[in-house]
Amino acid sequence: MDWKTTIKGFKAYLMLERSLSQNTIMAYEKDVSKLADYAVTEEVDKNPVEMRFEEIEQFVHWINKLGLGARTQARIISGIKAFYKYLLLEDLIDDDPTELLEGPRLERKIPDTLSVEEVSSILAAIDLTHINGQRNRAMLETLYASGLRVSELIGLKISNYYREEAYLKVIGKNNKERIVPVGEEAMKHIDLYLDYYRPHASEVKPGSEDILFLNRRAHQLTRVMVFNIVKQATQAAGIDKTVSPHTFRHSFATHLVEGGADLRAVQDMLGHESITTTEIYTHLNTDYLRETILSFHPRNKKQESFVY
């Protein structure tokens, strides 16, 4: 059971059973190939099935000495763990040698967000007299109303927009479907776009007939186009921040959590596999948390004065 054959089987598993994207599969392959390179470089005369915890732990020390960043090291270790879970699943090994393997401790990066007022300013700054103004307003309203990823936004289908029920069916990562509510304001602008501004069916390019948001050539938008639309609207609003479509997603989640939304519900709406990913939004707005403590903690409330 040599490295090349085993990695080939791992790739097939990721593609056929996990249905991962080509880029993700390539990243996993690259990570496992590093372990194979280590075995050759350091003359570890073992195939992947024979590797034990001690050898893999030494591999972790090896990649650390290469000067790779903590996040890169953590990603490689994650890829190695996935590889050995595959071997375990295929009954090629009896025990997982990576079970106790630890990677570098990473600081949680807090994403940038917008305040409610800043979101409103950006939306109001969109020029509705422009030929694509109503489309742009509908798209940004949808980003903020439903917390979509930019890839999910450009892939939205008319047939997955349920106006009466007020929700969208979204195709997320790894082709996973989820149901996301959409607010009245967003629906108002989507309906205006559909009724008056979206290219007529006869003009739409083949393959884009069911796509909700189209470019001026009546074809599906690209990610870059949406990034540029967000950038232009942010500049028009006079907001001096680096804002991307993902900033709207972060703001959507943050404002929900701040408003008291259940974290599990936010997880479902964002399409996060793990609640740990969603928990980052409980740490975002320290000013909000401080204000909450000052307002509601019993030791911070002003004591009533009594006159005896």
N, C-alpha and C positions, 0 to 999 in steps of 0.2 A: 504494500500500500504506500506508494511513493507520494511526494508532495504534489507533483503536477496533476496526477490522477485524482487525488483527494480534493484539491482546490477546484478542479473542473466539475466534480460532483456537487461541491458546495455551491458553485455558481448556478448549476441547473436547479438545485433546490430553491435558491433565492428567487430565481425567475419563475419557475413553474408552481411552486407551492406557496411562496411568500408573495408573489406578484409584485416584487419591488421594481423600481425604475432602473434603467440602465446605468445611470450615474451612481445610484446607491450600490448596485451590484459591483461596479468597478471599484468603488471606494472600499468595500469589503474585501475584494480580491487583492487590492493593493496592501491592505493591512495584514492579511494572512501571508502574502508573499514576503513581507518583511520578516516574519518569523522563519520562513523557509530560508531567506537570505542569511539570517542569523545562524541557523543550523549549519550552513555551508561555511560561512566566514569563521565561526568559532569552532568548527570541526566537531559539532555535536552529531555523532553518527547515529541518529535516530529518525525514523519517519514520524509523521504527525500522530499516528496512533500510539507510538511508543513514548512520546514526550510526557514528562511528569511535571508536577508543580515546580520542583526545584529548577529545572531547565527553563521553564517559562518565566519564572521569577527572575532568573538571570537575564533573560531576554528583555524584561522590563528595565532592569538596570542598564542594559546595553543601549536601548533607545534613549534613555535619559542622558547617557554620556554623549550621544550624538548631537545633543544641544537642541532637541526638538522642544517646542513649547508645551506647556501643561495640557492645553486643550487638544493638541495633536496627539500627545501620548495617551490621553484619556480615550480619544476616538479609536486609536489603534488597539488598545486593550479591549474596548467594547467589541471591535471586529473579531479579535481572537476569541473572546468569550462566545460570540455568536457561532463561530466556526466549530468550537468544541461542543456546543449544544447540538449542533447538526450531527456531529459524529456520534454523540450519545443517542440522539433520536434514531439514527440509522443502525444502532447496535454495533457500531464499530469499536466502541470503547465501553467499559463497564462503569468507570468513574470519570467525572469531569475534573481535569487537573487545574482548571481555571476558577473553580468554585470559590476559593479563598483568595484569589488574586485581587490586589488593590491597586488602584491607579492614583495619580496625584490628586490632591484635594483642590477643587476648583471653586473660585469665588462665583457666586451667582450674579450674572450680569443683569442689572435692572434696566428694562427697555424704556426708551423715551416715550412719553405720552403727551397728549394735549389736554388742556382744560376744556370744560364744556363750552366756555366762552370762545376759546380759540377754534374749536371745531365749528361753532356757529359762524365765526368770522370767515373761515375758509370757505364754507358752503355758500355764504352770502356774497363772497367775492367773485364767484363764477359768473361770467357774463352770459346771461340767458339770451341776449340778442345775437350772439355768435351762432353760426350754423350748428356747431356741436355742443353748444352751451347746455341744452336740456339733457343731452346724453351724459355729459360730464357731471352735472348736478345729480342725476339719477344714480350714477355709478358711485360717487362719493357718499351719497346718502345711504346707499346699500352697504358700502364698506363699514360705515359707522353703525348702521342699524343692526347688522347681522354678524359683524366681526369676521368677515371672510378673508381668506388669503387672496392675494392678487391672482393667482392661478385659478382659484375657484370663481372669482368674479368674471374673468374673461371667458371662462367655460360655462357660465350660467346659460341654461336653456329656457326658452319661452315655455316649453311644455313642463318645466319643473317649477314654474312660478304659479302658485295657487293663490289667486287674489281673494277669493271668498274665505278661505281658511287662514289667510295672512301668514303664509310660510313659504320657504324655498326648500327645494330638495337640492342639496349640494353634493358634488362629487369631490371628495377631499383626497388626502394622501393615500397612495396605494389603492386608488379607486374605491375607497370606502364612502358609502352614502350616509348622510345624516340630514335630519330635518332641522331647519333653523327658522325661528320666527322672524318676521320683518314688520317694522313699524308703519303706522299710517302715513307719516311724512315721506318715508322712502317710497311707499307704494304709490302715493300721489304723483311723485316725479317719475317713477317707472311708467305709470299709466299714461302720463302726458307724453313721454318719449315714445312709447309704443303706438299711441293713437295719432300723433302728429309729426313726429320727427324721425322715427326709424325708417330706413329705406323701404320702399314697397317690395313686396315679395318677388315681383318680377325682376327687380334690380339686384337682388341678393345673389352672391356668388355661390355656385354649387358647393355643398358641404357646410354652408353657414346659414342655411334656411331657418334652423331652430335656435341659433345663437342669439341671445338677448341683445347684447351691446355690440354694435358693428362700427367699423371705421368708415371714413368717407368713401372708400372703394367698395363698401357693402360686404366687407369681409371681417372675420374675427380679429379683434384687437390683439396687440402683443403686450407683454408685461412692460416693456420699455415705454410704450405709449401711455399706459396708466401712470407710471412713475412720473413722466413729464407733465401729465395733466395735474397730478397732485402738487408737483413742484411749482407750476405756474400759478395755481390757485393760492398756494401758501404765500408766494411772493406778492400776489395781488392783495392779499389780506394784510400785508405788512408784518408778517410774523417771521422773526429772525431765528428760525429753528430748522434743522434738517428733518424734513417730514417726508415719509414714504407711505405707500399704501398700508404697510404693516403697522405704521404708527396709528392708523385709524383702528386697526384690529386690537392693538394694545390698549388704546383709549376706550374702546368698547368694553373690554373686559374689566379694566380698572374702574370705570364709572359704574358698572354693574356691581362689582364687589363693594365699592364705597357706598353704594345705595342699599346694601344689605342683601344682595342676591346670594343664594345658596351656591357654594363653590362647586358642588357636583353638577348643578344646572349649567354653570358657566363652562365647566369642563366639556359637557355634552355639546354645547353650542359652538365651542371652539374646535371640537373634534380632537381633543387631546387624548392620547391613549392612557396617559398616567396623570393622576391627580397632582403629582409632584410638580409637573410642568405648570399647572394652573395656579399652584400655591404661590408662585412668584408675585402674582397680582395682589397678594395680601401685604406685600412689603413695598409697594410702589410709592404711595403718596404719604410721606412722613408728616407733612404739614397737616394733612387730613387726620391722620392718626393722633397727632398731638392735640389737635383741636377737639377730637372726640374725647380723649382722656380728660382734658381740662374741663370740658363741658359736663361730662357724665360721671366721672369718678367721684365717689362721695367725699374723699379727702380734699378734693379741689373745689368743691362747691362752697360758696360763701355761707358762713354760719349765720343763722338769724340772731339778731340782737334782742336780748330780753331785758326789760326794765323791771327791776325789783323795787 
